[in-house]
């Protein structure tokens, strides 16, 4: 069962119009460290993985493997979620469900891969105490509750050791599926049924590894055997009713190399789908998210009839839609691309919605599956870093996602639960897309922004070193909502994409080309320099920073560039070795006499983290500067725009004492960052440009979706 999946026209173009109603928008974000008690070490790793909701829709419960327990969130007011604390389970929780005031949690207690064990823990929510337990006989993964509440199904994976042998299967002991009756809110451990699923798959049939289970209204259990590339349907009687291979795919027009390029021209090998999550859509159909494991992955999802017939496969279309909104994780190109892992299904009113989670793209794709053979992609939602699980709450028009990544370092993004509401409203995301362009344009890591005099309705952005093998300048149409990337110009040297570039500043040369500020890195042999490119992106001139300045260089160099008459002004991000603490240089290079000069710029006082400049641009009689710390979320303290009068920019020689300029605060951007999509404040506000009407446009750098949520905020900030 091999499907050859060809390139398709973008299914994301429907988001071009802002007049869409009945949209999901994020209304709150909850950092899971908020569930730690007073005095606990919040620097410890925590996570939100698989998430579910109480029967009344007011309490979320999620598993937190690093802390070895579950976390609870009060969402009675969904726009202001409140912590209800963590419950320690002395093991590794996998999935939790709340039924009649009790949480039923699969807990992995395995001593080793060869000696797996686990239990179903029953927790009284009111007292936060474990009141019962069922020995499951192996390592539990997914747990599902039947729609009528009469039983649980548990996937006992008994997962393989990826370091053993070639990391493949078979690796005993074999996994199985547990069916566990519920009576009056209690698990009937004595009637636990182990359902054998060996001998089914063509791959490692003696070692099935059940990954995910779901139950339909008829009491049928569907289970994915991910490593075996197989799917089984277990009847209400507890016997295997049908089973079939998940098949294979070949994808065209995808990126298969992790090489610093966004190059979507390759064709994959024949890959097994190796499905992870599975959700019933109706009595006869279910969908799988084809994450892939040790051999495969299809970068998408499939809708099946329960007899194994493929009704729909997303092919490359979902990944292409994710590419268009700048969420493509290039560093995963050689592996599984956007890595579709989690999934949820629910009906909101008359509309059946399938929610498809991209772990590496950090988004949730929302599909209207009224027509199962032609699902309609209605939105893509930003979802923190690495969404692992989702739960729909149709009774309250809500959706929640659990995002597992906890970067842990000071100021870095922590694991979050995100909450969305379905309402008659315009989608708030994306704010920038390349959908509708003449060709598929991948983009991200926008570290610079500029306008061009005489070019109305356009601004230009440049990507930084994340895409060092294909440095690009993007033309953005700001007359559309969302704004549209309509053209990409690759920066070249000698006819080939230029190497050793980290473009962090961009300004028009007045002749159709641009001056670029290149942030250097001595360890990577990237030069601190100014580059001049023509309208075709060809580098025509390269100006190195002066030797006497480079003697004091650090990693953090040029972060903005502006042209004033015959002078190029370059903002240095952070202090170099010859700078007083709290001051950075604004360098001046005169294009006529080829001389360097500078002034000193005082950085805003800061709390934690570091401070620096991330943009320099000129408008009217002032130079505008973005200053920011490197903190994110609630820790973010400084994301501000300042300005300096051009008349005060009087450079002196680098050998002289630099005059300190006087700056004026123009705007604190943190309120805007937090309100744009009701998420956490991102750290990298990196671009500022003024259009022909004098309106300010601002863009954030999404780091190429590497240790980042991938969210790019691009907005009209009005007149400053």
N, C-alpha and C positions, 0 to 999 in steps of 0.2 A: 504494500500500500504506500506508494511513493507519489507525492503530489509535486508537480513542477509549478512553482508559484511565480508568475511573471510580474513585472512592474505594473503598477496601476496609477491612474490619475489620483491626485491627492483627494482623500476623503475628508480632509480637514478644511477645505475651502469654504464650507458652509459657515465657518466661524467669522467670515469676512464682515458680516453685517452685525452691527451692535444692537439690532432690534429683536434679538432672540429673547423669548420669554420662557418661563418655566426652566430656570437655570439653577444649578448648584453653585453656590459660592461659599468660600470659607468664612466662617463667622467667629472662630476662636481657635487658639492653639494652646495646648497644655504641656509644659515641660514636665516630664515624669519625675524629675528630681524634687518637684514640689510635694510629692507624696512621702518624702523622707521626713522623719520626725525632727523636732528641734534638737540641735546638737549633733545630729548624724553628719558624717563626712560626705558632703555633697559632691566631692571630687571623685567618689567611687563610680565605677561604671554602672549604669542602669540601662534598661531598655524597655520598649513597648513592642511586643511581637504580635501574638494572636489576640484579637479583641472581640468581645461580645457584649450584650446588653441585657439588663434585667427585663422581666416581662412587662413592667410598667414603663419602660423606656427612659427611666430617670438615672440609672446607674450603669456606668461602663466598668467592665473588668478586663484587664489585660495581663498577659503573662510577662514576667520579667526574669529571664534566665540568669543574668549576671547577679542579681540580688537573691535568686532562689525563691521567689514568691510571686504573688499576684498584687497588682495595684488596683485601687478602686477610685472612681471619679464620679462626683455628683454633678449631673448635667440637668438638674431640674430647671436651671436657667442655662440653656445651652450656650449662650453668648458669654457666660461667666462661669466656666467650669470650676469646681472646687475640689481640693484634694480630700480623699477619705482615708488615705494611708495605705501602707503595704501590709500584707500578711505573709509571714515567713512559712515556707513549706518544707524546708530542710531537704531540698532536692532541686531538680531542674524541671520547672513547669513547662508544659507544652501548649495546652489549650484549656480554657476555663469557660464554663457556662453557669449562669445563675438561674435556678429553678426554685420557686417557692421559698425564697429567702436563704437558700443554700447555694454555695458555689461548688460545682463538680469539676475537678481539675485533674488532668492527666499529669503525673509526675514521674519523671525519669530518675531512677535511683541506681542505674547500672554501674557496676564496679569496673567493667571493661566491655569491649565489643563482643568478646566471646562469652561473657557472663552477664547478659542484659537482664534488667529487672525494672519494675515500675508498679505504680499503684494509681488507683483513682481515689483522690483525696476528696472528702466531703467536708466543707467548711460552713459553719454557721456564720452568716454575714454579721448578724447583730453583735455577736461576742468575739468575732475574728478568731474562732477556735476550730481546729479540726475535730470533728465529732464522729467521723466514720472513715473507713478505708477499705478498698477492695484490692486484693493482689491481682495484678493483671498478667503476671507471669513473664513479662518482657518489657521492652522499652516503648512506651506509648508516644505517638506523635499526634496526629489529628484526633479530635473528639467531636462528634456531632450529636445533636439531640433530634429525635424524631418530631415531626410537626405536631403530633398529638401528645407529646411528652411522655410516651409510654416506655421508651427505651433509649439508651445511648449506644452509639457505635464508636469503637476506638480502633485506629490503625496502629497495630503493634509492628513497628518498623524493624526493630533489631538491626539498626543501620550498620553499614559496612565501615571498616577502617580504611580511610582513603590513603593511608600510608602503608598498608599491607599489600605486598605483591605489586601488581600494577594498579591497585586501587579499585579494581572491578569486582564483579561477583562471579561465582558464588563465594560467600563468606558466611558460614553457619554460626549461630542457629538461624533457622528460617523465621520470617515474620508471619503474621496472621491477622485476622480481624476479630475483634471482640464485640459481641452483642450482649448488652447488660440491661436487664429489665429495671424499670423504675416503678415503684408503687408508693403512692401517698408521699411523694417527694423524697423517697428513700431508694438507694440503690440496693437491689436484691443480689448480693454477691453470690449467694448459693446457686443462683440460676444463670450465672455467667456462662456464655457459650463462646467457645473458640471455633472460628470458622477457618478451615484450611483453604489456602489459595495457592498451594504448591501445584506443580504440574500443569500450569496454565500457559505461561509465557514461553516464547521461543528463546528468550534471553534469560539465562539463569533460572530456569523453572523450579529447580529445587530450593532456590533461595529468594522467594518473593520478599520485597521490601515495601509493604503498604505505606503510602505517604499521606494521602488525604482522603477523607470520607465525607459523604453527604447523604442525606436521607430524604426521600420524596414523600408525598402524601399517602402513597400506597404502602409505605414501610419498606421500600426497596433501598438498599445501600449501594451507592456507587463508590468504588475505591480505585485510586490510581496506584499502580505499582511503578514508581518513577524509574528506578534503575533498570527494571525489566522492560520498560517501554510498553506497558500493557495496562488495560483497563478491565475491571470486572464489575458486573452487576449482581448483587446478592439479593435473592428474593425475600419476601416477607417471612418465609419459612426458615430462613437462615442458610439456605443452600445456594451455591453459585448458579445463577439462572443463565447468564451469558458472559462471554469474555472475548476480547479481541486485542490485537496489536494496535498500539497508538500510531503506527505508521511512520513514514519518513517524508521529509520535504527537501526541496532544492529551492533556494531563494536567489533571485537575481536583483541586481542594483542595490547591493548592500556593501558595507565596509567590513572587510575581513582582516585588516592589518592594523595593529596598534603602532602607529608610526607618526603621530602628530599631524595627520591629514584627515580631513573630512571628505573622503573619496568614496562615493557610493556607486561604484561601477563594477564591483566584483560579483561573482557567483559562488555560492557556498558549495561545499561537498554535499553529498546526500546525508542528511542528519536525521536521526530518530527524534521524534517530538519530546519524549521523556516528560510527560505532564506532571505537574505538581498539584496545584489546587484544582478542585472540581466542584461545580455547583449545578444542582438540578434547576432547570428552567420551567419545565412542566413535567407531566407524568411520563413523557416519552423522550425528552431531550435534556441533555446537560452540556455544560461547557467546561473546557479544560484550559488552564494556563500552562503553556508548553515551555517551562523554564529551561529544561535540559539539566543533566547532571554530569555524569562522567563521560558521556559520548556525544550528547546531542543538544537539543534546544532549537525551537523554530522562530524565535524572536516575536512570537505572536500567540494567538489562541485559536481554539477550534470548537465548533458546536457540533455535537454528535446526536444521532438517534441512538437509543439504548441498545440497538442491535449491531452497532459499530459503523453505521453509515455516516460519512462525513456530510453534514448539511452545509457547513460554511467553514472556511479557514481564512484567517486574516492575512496570510501571506506576508508581504513586506509593508502592507498599507499602514498598520498601526505604527510600526517603527518609523516610517516616513513622516507620519503626522507628528511624532515626537521629535524627529529631526527638525521639522519646520518651526517648532516653538523653542528651539535652542536647548533641548534637554537630552541630546544624544551624548552618551558617555564614551567618547572616543577611546579611552584607555581600556574599554571592554570589547573593542572591535574584534580582537583575535579570539575572544571567548564567546560570550552569548549575547553580545549587543545590549539592548535595553533590558533584557532578562525579565520576561513576564512571569511573575511568580504567584501573587495572591489574586483572589477573585471573590466577588460577592454578587448575589442576585436578589432583587426584590421588586415588587410592584408598588409604584407610587400612583395611586388612583388607577387609571386605566392603562398606564404605561409600564411595560416590563423593562426594567433597566438591568443591564449587566455592567458591573464595575470591574475593570481589569487593571491590576496594579503592576507597574513597572518598577522593579526593585532598584535597578541601576539608573533609570531615568528619573526616578523620584516623582512620579506622576500617577494619577488615576485617570484612566480613560473611561468615559461614560458612554455606553451604547444603548440606544433604543432598539430592543430586539423583538419588536412587534412582528417583523418579518424575519424569521430565523435564518432564511437563506440570504438575506441582505441586511445585516445589522447596520444601523445608522449611528455613526460617531457624532455625538452632539456636543461634547466638551472634553477637554483634558484639564484636570485640576492639579495644582501644585500640592505636594504632600510631604513636606519635610524631607528628611534624608532616609532613603531605603524603606518605603512602605512594605510592611510584611503582612498585615492583616487589615480587614475592613469589616464593618458591620453597618447594615442599613437599618434605619428606624422609621419605616413608612408612616407609622401612626403620628409621628411628630415632624415629618418631612425632613429628617436628618440622616446624615451619613457621617460615620467616624472612621478614621484610619489610624493605625498604629505604625509608627515609624521607628525602626529598631536602632538606627545608627546613633551611637554616642561617641563623639570624637574626644571627649574627656578633657582636653587641654583647656587651660584658662582662656575664657572668651570664646571657645569654639562651640559649635552647635551641639546641643544635647538631644537626646531622644525626646520625641514629642508625640502627643495624640492630637490630631487635627479634627475639627468638627465643621461640617458643611450643612447648609440649609437649602432646600429646594424652594424657590419662590418665583414669582412673576417679576423677574429682574434681568438686567443685562449681565452677561458673564464679566467678572472682573479680571479674568485671566484667560489667555495671555495678553500681555501689553505690547508684545512685539512678536511678529511671525514672518516667515518667508513663504507662507502658503499663497498660492496664486502666481508665483514667479514663473518665468518661462521654463526654468529647470529647477530641479530639487537643489536648494541651497542650504547647506549645513552651516551653523554658526554658533557662537558662544564666546565666553571670556572676553567681552567687550570692555577694553580698558581705556578707550579714548573716544571722544566725540567732537565733531566740528561742523560748522556750517560753511557754505561757500557763498560769498557775496554775489548777488545777481541770480542765484538759484533758489527760487521760491518753492516752498513746500517740501524741502529735502534737508536732511542732515546726513552726516557720514560718520561711520564708526569703524574702529579697527580692532582686530583680535590680538591678544597678547601671546606669550610664549607657549600657552597650552597647545596651540596649533602651529608650532614653530616650523613644521615642514610645509606649511601652506599659509603663510601670513597673508591676511586679507583686509581689504577696505570694503565696507558695505555701504551701499546707498539705501537710505531709508525714506520712504514716502510717509510723511507725517500728516498728510491730509486724510488718511484713512484711520479707522478704528476697528481693530487694533492697528498700530502702525505696521507698515509692510517693508520688509527688506526686498528690494526689487532687483538688485544687481550686486554682484561680487566681483571685485578686481583683485587678483592675486599679485602681491608684491614680488617682483622678479629681479634677478641679477644675472646678466648674460643669457637671458632667455629661459631660465629655470627659476622655480620658486626660490626666493632668497632664504638663506640659512642664517642661523645665529641672530635672529631678530626677537625682540620682546617689545612690541609697539605699545607704548603707554601714553603717547601724546600725539595729537594730530591737528594740523592747522593748514588752511588753504594757502597756496603760494600766489593766488591771484591770477594764475595762468592756466588753470585746469588741473594742476597737480597739487601735491601736498608736501609739507615738511613733517617728518616723523621724529618723535623723540623715542630713542631706543634705550631701554633700561638694561644696563650691562650686568654681567655676572662673571667675574674673573675666573672662578672655578670652572665654569662651563665655556670659557673662552668667548663669551658674548660681549662685544664692545659697548662701552658707554659712548653713544654717538648721536648725531643728528643726521638724518637721511633725507634726501630730496628725491621724490618720485614724480614722474610725469603722469598724464591722464591715463596712460596704459598701465600704471603701476611699476614702470621700469625705474630702477634706482639709477639716477644720473649723477649724484654727488653724495659723498659721505664725509662728514666732519667729525673728527674725534674730539672728545673733551681734552682740554690742555693737560700736558704732562704734569705740571705742578699741582693740578687738582687731582689727577688720578693717583698721585702718591698717597692720597688720603682716602681712597675709595672704599666703599662697603658694597654690600649686595643691593642696597636700596638706592637707586639712582633716579634718572629722569622720569617724571610722572605727568608731565604736561608741557605743552609748547604753544606759544602764541606769537604772531608776527605783528609788530608795530613799526610801520615804515620800513626802514632797512634793517631793523633789529629783530632777531629771534630771541624771545624770552623762554627760558627752560626752567621749570620748577623741579627741584630735587626733593625726593619724597621724605627722606629722613636725614638726620645729622650724619655727616662724614667725619673723618678723624680730626679735621681742623675746625670743626664747628663747635661753638659753645652749646651746652645742653639746652634743648628747647628752641634752638634756632636752626633753620635750614637756609640754603642759598636759592635765590632766584638768579640764574645765570643769564647773561646778555651776550649775544654774539652778533657783531655788526657785519652784515653781508658785504659791505663796501670795503671797509679797511681790514676785515678778517681779524678783528681784535675781540678778546674776551673781557668781560667785566662781570660784576655781580652786586647784589644788595643782600642784606640779611632779612629773613622773614621770621617773626616770632610765632611759634606754634601755640595753640590753645593749651592751657593747663589741663592735665589729664588725671584720671584716677588710676585704674588698672590698665594693663596692656601697653601698647606703644602708640604714639601719635605721629602723623605724617600728612603730607600733601598728596592728593591723588588726582588733581586736575588743575590746569591753568588755562584760562581763556580770556579774551578781551571783548568788551562790549561798551560802546560809547566812550566815556572818559575814564573808565576803570578797567583794571585787571581783576578778574574774579578767580577765587581759589576755593577748592573743596578741601577741607581738612577732615580727617577721620581717625578714629582709633581702630584697632583690629579686633574689636569685640562684637559679639552678635547677640541677638535676642535681648533679654532683660538686662544684660550686662553692658550693652552698647550705651556709651555716654556722649560721644562726640561724633556727629556727622553734620557738619555745618558748612555753609557758604560764607566766605568773607570777601571783601573787595579792598583794593588799594587804588588810590588815584594814580593815573598814568603820570601826572606831573611829578609825583613823588618817587617814581622809579628812575633814579639817577645812579647808574652803575659806576663803580670805581674799579680800578685794577684789582686782580685777585690778590696781589701782594700787599694791598692796603687794608686798613681796618674798614670793614664793610658797614655802611650805614644801615640802621635798622628801620624798616618801613613801618608806617602806622597803618593798621588795618581796621576795618569796620565790619562788624558782624551783620550779615544780611538775612540769613535764615537758618534755623535749626531744622534739619531734615528728618529727625527721628520720628516726630508725629506722622509725617507723610509716609515714611517707610513702614510704620506699624499699621497704618490705616489702609494702605493701597489694596492689600488682599487679606487683611486681618490675620497676618502671620507674625512671625518674629521679625525683628529688624535685622536685615542682612548687613554684613559688615562692609562690603566693598562698593561704596558709592564712588564711581571712577570717571564718569564723563559728564560734561556740562557744555552745552552749546546754545547759542541764541539764534532763532530763526529770523527771517527778513522783517517780521513784525516786532522783533525785540522780545519775543517770548522765550523763556528758558526751558530747555529740555534736558532731562537728567537720565543717566543710565547706570545700572549696577553691573558688576562683573560677576558671572556665575561660576568662575573657576573651571569652566568646561565640565561641570557636573562631577568633579573629582573632589570628594569630601565636601560636597556642597549639595544643597537642595536643588540646584540647577535653576532656581528662579531668577529670571532677569526682569528687573523692574525698569520700565521706560515710561516716563510720564512728562506731561506738560505742566511745568511748575508755575506758569503764569509770568507776569512781569515781576522782576526782582526790584 
